[in-house]
Each structure stands twice: as C-alpha cells, then as structure tokens.
Amino acid sequence: MSSRAHIRVEVNQSIVIGGLSYRVAEHPALAGIPYVQRGGRGFVIQLIAPNADRMALKYFKLKYRVPELVKVAEALRQFADLKGLRAAQRTVFTRHTHAELIAQYPALDYGMLMPWLPGVTWYDVINTRMPLSTTEGLRIARNTAAIMANLEAHGIAHCDIAGANVLVERKSSQVELVDIEEMFAPNMPMPVEMPIGQDGYQHKLSREQGQWCAEGDRFGAAILIAEMLAWTHPKIRQFSADEHYFAAAEMQDPSSMRYKLLHEVLSERFSTQLAELLRAAWHSSTLAACPPLAEWHNALEALSEQIGTHSEIAPTQPSGSSPSVPSLGGSPSGVISGRRAIVVQMPSENSDAVPAAAAPSPRPAQALQLEGVKLCRNCGAPNDVKEQFCVRCGFYIGTGARRPPPKPAPLPPPAGVVSLNKPAPPPQAVKLNRNLSEIVSARRVGDPNSGGMVRVETAKPKSDQVEANAGSTIVIGIMLGLLIVIVLLVVISG
C-alpha cells in the first residue's frame, strides 16, 4: 500500500508510466527484496523497462516536492549531453501530465524517471576500503577532473560534490554525477535549501554562506580528486575516516595528519604540482580562492603524456524537444553558444599502462612517522594505538586488542607415569541436621593450591554448668519466714 509519503513495492510489481509497463527490479544482493535506495532528499526504485533497460524511479521527501522541480528538469535536460550528466535525462511527473500515475502513487507527485546509472558511489569505495590500482585511480581521477573542469568552463556547478554523489564504473573508469537538482547555472531556479556541502568535502565558509555559486565545486572537487589519486596507496586507506577520508572536524586544519599524509602521497607518488593544488585549496579562505578546476585537469594531463588517445568533451545541443532557455553566454541559440568548448584528454579504456610523471618529485625532508599511531575518526588527532578514547576530543576509537585466552587445563600424566602430586580427595558434603532447633556450622579447610578445599563440620560447643543463684534462695527463705510470723500472730490474737 502506498501513501503520500512513501511507495511500497514488491519485486516484479508492474508500474505503468506513459503507457509502458515497468517492473520493479530485485536487489542484486537480497533475494526477494526490491531494489530501493535511500538518499538525502528522497528514494530511488530500480525499474526494468520493456526493452530491458534499467531505469530509476525517484520520489522526493515531502519538503522537497516543489513546482520548481519542473523548471529544474527542463533546464537540466539541455546539459544531458555533457559528460557526467546523464542524470539530466529525466521526466518529471505532475498532476497535469501524469494524473493517473499520481492517483495510484501519491508519493510520485513531482517525482521523476531517469536512466539507471551503473557503478558504485565513491562513498562505497571509501566505506568498504576498496583497493584500487595506480592505473585505475589515475583514470578515475582524470575523468572526474575533466568533467568538473568542463562544467566550470560553462559556468555550471554541481554545488554538492561528495562521495555519495559521484558514481564510478570501475571497468571503464567512467564517472557520473547524481543528485543534480541543486546545480548552479545562470537562470537556474534557486534550490529550496541552500547547498552547504557535506562532511569531508565542506569548505569552512560553506556552512554559513552556502556554496550555490559558479565556484561551488572547487573545494569539494579538489578533495575528491586528491582522494581518488591517493586511494591507491595503502596508508591512505589505512588512516581514512569511516565514510570519507577526512573527518569533519579536521577540515582545513593546517596541522591535520591526514592532510599531511595526503599531501605527501601526492608529492611523492604523482607530482609536486598536484600536491601544491591541494595545499592551495586546503588553505584557501574562500571558494573563489581555490584553484580553478581546469588546473587540476591540466596537472593530470601532464601525468598522461604516454597516453595518446584524446577525446573532445564538447557540449552539444541535445536533440529532441528540449525547451528553449537563455544561453549561458547570453546568445539565444543555445545553452553553450558563445563559450569556447574546451578539449579534454580522456584515457583510453583499453590502456593499462601507468603514466609517468612529467618530472621527478623530490622527497620531503622528513616523512611522516605513523607507526603505532591511530588517527581519530572524529577530529583526526593522532593517538597511540593502545588508546581507547581520543586524547583531544574524547571520541571512542577502540583498541582492537583482544582479551588474553584462558590458560589451558593441565594435561593428565601419560600412562605408566606416577604423578608426584597426590590428587586431593573430592570434597565431602556436610550432613544436614534435621533438628531444626540446632544450627550446623561448617568451615573449609585445606590448601587450594596443592590439595583443594574440604568442608568440615565444626564441633558443637560444650554447654557450661550454670551455678545456682544465691539471691533467689534468700528471697524464698524470707518469704517462708514472713509466712510463719503471720501464722503465729493469728494464733496469739485468737
């Protein structure tokens, strides 16, 4: 049964949309359970189209169901041909266009249908400590930098770049952005809530000022690209926080050990230019002060001179019935007119060679010493590996130590060997005294280390002889004397 807040579905349940019957897909890891994902603003149900394509049916939480979603979808559709924005191909449901569907599923009011994007989120990669090869990490980072640089070149920003909003297809190293309803672009409607970034990717000013602006991706994308490159190093995976590499409390802290480790890995393993870009973003006072994303793309291209395959990421006007909206450059002929299409080199999908750095990177004078150190998942402070609570913030970080196993019981002597220690006799039970008027006392005697303990009933105490009370005898004598005197007086008087 479905309500205005939620949609309850079963595996293989049919949902008719636009005259076509879609089936609810089964979760790949949970037999008999429908494939439903929960996000920050709503839920996504995987559907199977009549042609077997996978589709995403998304419905929002009540507070995010606003008419502006229709305008957002119309504007986003013009960006659907840009690399990384396949999620912009969407159809929004309204009571005017899909009255029968919304009558059956009220939660689909301002919901939408879009392609299902394959892959795993970067959040899943970090959360599961998924290892990546150097080639794989470099290709994923290059594709991400190419997408982000291309968006920034067109005055577009995702504004909520974080691991949970970036899908990675490992076989092809392709990258797609999701949760794009709050993207910034000229003439895009302002979102219901100002995006402020997410933990692990948030600039220090974004929490108060928001980041819905053309430079809104610069800091988050810088952290994301650096993570993708350095995730190939085992130390980065070892010292990562739980759901993102950086803890929320250590963002832009100059003394952060995780920042120093990430900077060191970029400098030693890749290039000093990439390490310098990270340093500039980490110490930036504003989003605009962060390096432009094209600089990240150019630095990664410098690492890839051995790869000669280039693909031009040039946005084109989508075909079909795309609504006409003002151009980013002010030209009425389309969104991308009046802007120069940048040429972005994409790695070959069949290339497995590890690109060489443009120039050798000098090693730092003193490498970080992290042996026997554990970084707090809450604030990033270094702690001794034996500590249970962070010395800075008191957050429980666990020890990982195990209790010592119990000592094994002594083995019996082999056959034919006489033991020098005579086994102690089993303890003898104390006989219960059925005379309830008496109290039985017992004590345990013996040496517990050599022969064991034995319960022995204590001897009954001897009854003491009670001497006669002289005072009572005197009282009796006095009473007898008085009685005699009374008798004599009676006789005399008579």
HELIX and SHEET records of a PDB file:
HELIX    1   1 LEU A   62  TYR A   64  5                                   3    
HELIX    2   2 GLU A   68  ARG A   77  1                                  10    
HELIX    3   3 ARG A   86  ALA A   88  5                                   3    
HELIX    4   4 ALA A   99  GLN A  104  1                                   6    
HELIX    5   5 PRO A  106  LEU A  108  5                                   3    
HELIX    6   6 TRP A  122  ASN A  127  1                                   6    
HELIX    7   7 THR A  134  ALA A  153  1                                  20    
HELIX    8   8 GLY A  163  ASN A  165  5                                   3    
HELIX    9   9 SER A  206  GLN A  209  1                                   4    
HELIX   10  10 ARG A  218  ALA A  230  1                                  13    
HELIX   11  11 PRO A  234  GLN A  238  1                                   5    
HELIX   12  12 ALA A  248  GLU A  250  5                                   3    
HELIX   13  13 MET A  257  VAL A  265  1                                   9    
HELIX   14  14 LEU A  266  PHE A  270  3                                   5    
HELIX   15  15 THR A  272  TRP A  282  1                                  11    
HELIX   16  16 LEU A  293  ALA A  302  1                                  10    
HELIX   17  17 ALA A  470  SER A  493  1                                  24    
SHEET    1   A 4 SER A  14  ILE A  17  0                                        
SHEET    2   A 4 LEU A  20  VAL A  24 -1                                        
SHEET    3   A 4 GLY A  42  ILE A  48 -1                                        
SHEET    4   A 4 VAL A  36  ARG A  38 -1                                        
SHEET    1   B 6 SER A  14  ILE A  17  0                                        
SHEET    2   B 6 LEU A  20  VAL A  24 -1                                        
SHEET    3   B 6 GLY A  42  ILE A  48 -1                                        
SHEET    4   B 6 ARG A  54  PHE A  60 -1                                        
SHEET    5   B 6 MET A 112  PRO A 115 -1                                        
SHEET    6   B 6 THR A  91  VAL A  92 -1                                        
SHEET    1   C 3 VAL A 120  THR A 121  0                                        
SHEET    2   C 3 VAL A 166  GLU A 169 -1                                        
SHEET    3   C 3 GLN A 174  LEU A 177 -1                                        
SHEET    1   D 2 VAL A 373  LEU A 375  0                                        
SHEET    2   D 2 PRO A 382  ASP A 384 -1                                        
SHEET    1   E 2 ALA A 442  VAL A 445  0                                        
SHEET    2   E 2 VAL A 454  GLU A 457 -1                                        
END                                                                             
